[in-house]
């Protein structure tokens, strides 16, 4: 049985918060659940309950109720938003017995005791937004925030978000990225893929008029287009990436808001290698749901892109191309086995270079684009 505890005097900055996702995550873990968020720059840690969360297991390792400066470096704040199992309610009685002083009988002190002393497993789920009206507040504070949310609802929809990624070429070492080797690759600004995300009532994935054709002038046109472009456009990439993004957030304990959008793409990259749009779909989704990319940093994003291709689309692929997509420019990569085993990614170095000096030295690259290519990563 689930017991949900939420403070009635606080407001979540995200009005589309999906509580169903929180409950699913709670039921997937063998313990209690605490919601937390990252403190904004102006918030002080001594005004909140602060948690230290294991990035791999998502277990709350330590809880500090309004700690003094220097006690912990964590900026992850817990709020009164908890899920408890039925059997864990007995801990409340034990806590009250051990803490007869009424000044020690706060909910924050209870969780500090439960996690730090009793070692009860408590897992954390991150909400990529903040909370208002925590602590001592009055009617004027509620009136101000209600007016803020009311005006926010009347505003026009958010502006479209557009992100672009570039094609790449391997210069040295390919395919040693699959054998813990070292490689050098670079992105090419001449060839690009672009994704635009717009707010909408329902979630819509728009097919590309050229890369995802469903209407042809004739049977001969169908033959020529299919022979040159193949059968697999970018629509499957949009769907697979969105599916994997939701799965990633659910497994990583990141609560998402119930925001819908329309997603479309454009590209001048040959369709057989148009998989570069996976990276920019991640960028767009991160800006909407994470308000940035702190929850999907570059090394993690490269692995995420690879997993979309291999796990969802069953395409043979390596990390080199995904890394250079994310970092862009000229990139040196060392896929050291020990590092790959320990943390899942190697070392990336982005050397500084002068394109003019490259040309003066005669380092001019010539790229050849085939007109009848095979589908990359598939036999």
N, C-alpha and C positions, 0 to 999 in steps of 0.2 A: 504494500500500500504506500502511496506517495503522500507526503505532507509538504505542502508548499508554503513557505513563509516569506512574505513581501511586506516591507514597511509601507503603510498607507499614506505617509506624508512626503513621499519623494516622487519626482517626475523623471521619467527616462527621456533623454533627448531624442530618441528615435521612437516616433509614434507608431511605426510599422513593425515594431519588435515582434518576432515570431516565438511565442512561448512554447509552441508545440515542438520546436527543434530542441529547446532546452530540456523538455521532458524526455525526448528520445535519447538525448545524450546521457541524462541521468540514469535511465534504465539500462544503458549499455555499460555502466561502470559498477564495480562491486563496492560501493560506498556512498557517502553523501556528496552533495554538489553545492558549490558556492559560485555565484556570479561575480566577476570582477571586470574592471576596465582600467585603462592606462590613464594615469593622472595627467591633466592638462598642465601647461607650463606654470600657470598661476596658482594651482592647487598645492597645498602643503600636506605632506604625508602625515603630520601629527594630528590632522583633522579627520583621518580615515583609519579604518582597519586595513593594514597592508599585508599582502600575501606574497610568499615566494613559491613559484609554481615550477615543477619539473617540466621542461619543454618537450620531453619525450613521452612521459607517462601521463602528464597533465595533473599529477597529484599535487595537492597543496602540501609543501614540505614544512613550512613555518607560517604562523599567523601572528601578527603584532598589532595589538589594539592601540591605535593612536601613538605610534612610537616616537621617541625623541629623535632629533637629527643625529645621524651617524649610526643608529642601531641597525639599519638595513639599507641597502642600495636599491631595493625594489621600488618601482613606481606603479605597482599593480595594486589597485584599491578594491577591497571587497565592500559590498553594500549589503543591506538587509534584504537579501534575495537568495534564499536557500531552499534546497530540496533535501528532505530527510526520509529515511526508511522508518517504518513503524517501530522496529525493534530499537532504533536509536533514540527514541523519545525517552527511554528509561534513563539515558545519560543526563537528562535535565534534572531529574530528582537527585541523582548522585552529586551533580554539580552544586545544587542548592545546599545539600548536607555539608559538603566540604567548604562552602563559602557562606557562612552565616551572616557576615557583614553585608548589609543591604547595598552599600556602595560598590561592592565587588560583583553584584548580581546584575550585570549588564549582558546583553546578547553578544557583544564583542568579546567580553571576557570569557563567556561560555565557549565560543569557538576557539579562542586562544588556548584554553584549557583542554578542549577536546582534541585539538590537532597536536599541540606541542607536548602535552603531558600524557594524555591517554592514547596517543598515536592511532586514533580512529582514522581510517582512510577517508579523506575528503578530496574530491576532484574539483578542478576549476574550469569554468567555461568563460571565455572572454567575450565581452560585448564591445564591438568596435565603435562605441559612442560613450558619452558621459551621462552623468546624472545631475539633476538640480534639486534644490530644496532638501538638502540633507542637514540634519542638525536643528539648531535653533532658528526657526523662521516664523514669520507672521503673515497676516492677511495681505499686506502690501506686496510681499514676495510672490504669493500665489497669484494675485491680480496681475502683476507684471508678466509672469511667465505665461499665464493664460492668454493675455493680449498678444504676446510674442507668437504663440502657436496659432492663434486665430489669424493673424496677419500672414503667417507663413503659408497657411492653407489657401489663402486668397491670391497668393502670388502665382505668376505664370509658371508652367512646368520648367524644370531645370534645362539649361542649355545642353545641346548634344555634346557628347565627349568623343573626340576623335584621336586615335593613336596610330602611329605608323611604325613599321619594322622593315628592315632591309634584307635583301638576299645576301648570301655569303658564299665564299669560296675557300676551300682548304688549300693552304700553301705548302705545308710540310707536316709529315708525320701521319697523315691519314692512311689507314684506319686504326692507328695504334691507340686511339682513345678507348677502344674496346678491349685493350690488352694492357692497361695501366701504363701507357706510354705518354709521350709528350707531343703536342701538336701546335701549329701556328695557323690561324685562319683570320680572315678579314671579311667585313661586310661591304656591300657594294651599293652605293646610294642610287645608282641608275635604275635598279630594280627594287620595287617596294610593294608592300601589302598594307592596306589601311582598313581599319575597322571603326565604325561609328555606332555609338550606343545612345539611344534616345529614350526618355521616359515614356511609358505607355500603360494603358489599363491592363493589358494582358501581355504575356511574354511572346514575342514574335521573332522568328528567324527568317530574314528575307533572302531568297535565292538571288544569286548574281545573274544578270540577264545574259551574260556570255558564258560564264563558267558553270552555270547550273541550268542549261537550257531545257525547256519542256515543250517548246514550239519551234517548228522548222518550216522553211519555205517550201521544201520538197524532200523527197526521200534521198535525192542526191545531196542536198545540203546536210541532211542528217549524217550521211555517210562521210562527207568531207570533214565536218566538224568533229565527229566521233573519232575519225582516224587521226586527226591532228591533235585534238585536245584530250582524248580519252573519255572515260565515263564518270570519273570521280572528281567532282568539283569541291567547293569549299563549304557547302551547306552541312555536310557531315562533320566537318571540323568545328563549326559553330556549336552544333548540338553536343558533340563529344566533350568539348572543352567546358561548356556550361555544366554538363552533368558531373564531370570530374571536379570542377570547382566547388560545387555544392558538397560532393562527397569529401573532398579535402577539408573543407571548413567543419563539416560534421565530425570527422575523425580527429581534427586538431582542437576541438572544443571552442570553435569560434561561432558565436550566434549571429545569424544573418537577419536582416530586416526583410519584410515582405514587400520588396520593391520590384515592380515589373518593368520591362524594357523591350525595345525593338533593336535588334542587332543586324547590321548589314556590313558588307565588306566590298572592297575594290582592290584590284591588283594589276600590275603589269608583269608579274612573275609568271613564267610558264606554269600552267595548271598542275603539271606533274610534281612541282616542288612548292606548291602554294601553302604548304604546311606552316609557313612563317606566320600565318594569321593567328595561330594558337597563342603565340607570345603576346600579341597586341590585344587579343581578347582578354587575356589575364590582366593586362594593364588597365583596360576599360573597367572590368569587373572590380578590380582592386580600388579604383578611384570612387566607384559607386558604393561599395560595401565596406571598404576599409578606410576610406578618406585618405588614400595613399597606398604605400606598398610595404608598410612595416611588418605586416603579417605574412607577406610573401616575398622575402628578400631574394636577391639575384641568384644565389646558389640554389635555394629551394625552388625557385621558379624554373630554372633550367631542368631540374629533375622532374618537376611537375609536367612540363611540356613533353619530356621524353615518355612519361607514364601515360599521357593522353594518347600518344602515337602507338606505343607498344601494347598497353593494356586494353585500350578502348577500340583502336582501329587495326590492331594486329599488324603494324608496319615495322619492319626491321629498321632500327635506327640506333645511333650512338650519341653520346653526350656532346661531342665537339660542336656540332651544328647548333645545338640548343644553347650552349654557352655563349657562342659568338652572337647569336640572335639577341640574347639578353644584354650583354655588355656592349656590343657594337664596336666598330672601328677595328684596329689591328689588335689581336688578342693572342697571347701565349698561354697555353694550358698544360698543366702537369697533373695527370691522373694517377698520382702515386697510390699504390695499392693500400698502404697503411692508412692514409688519409681517407681514401674511399671507403674502407671498411669501418673506420671509426666514426666518420661524420656524414658519409654519403656523397661528398664532393671533394675535388682536389684543390689545386692552387691556380689562381688566375692572375696574370700580370698583363697590364695594359701599357705597353711602351709608348713614350711620347715620340712623335716623328713629325717631320716637316715634309708635306707632300711636294713642295717646290724642290727641295733638296733631293727627293727621290727621283724626280723627273730629270734633274741636272745630272744625276749619277747614271742615268739610263735605265732606271728601275721602273719601266713602264709596262704594265700588265696588259696582255691581250686576251680577251674573253670571247669564246665562241659559243653561240647559243644554237643548239640543234633544232631543226624544224620538225623532226619526227622522233621525239624522245620517248623513252619508256617511262613508266611511273616509278619515281624514286622510292626505294625501300621495298618494292614488291617485285617478285619474280614473274 
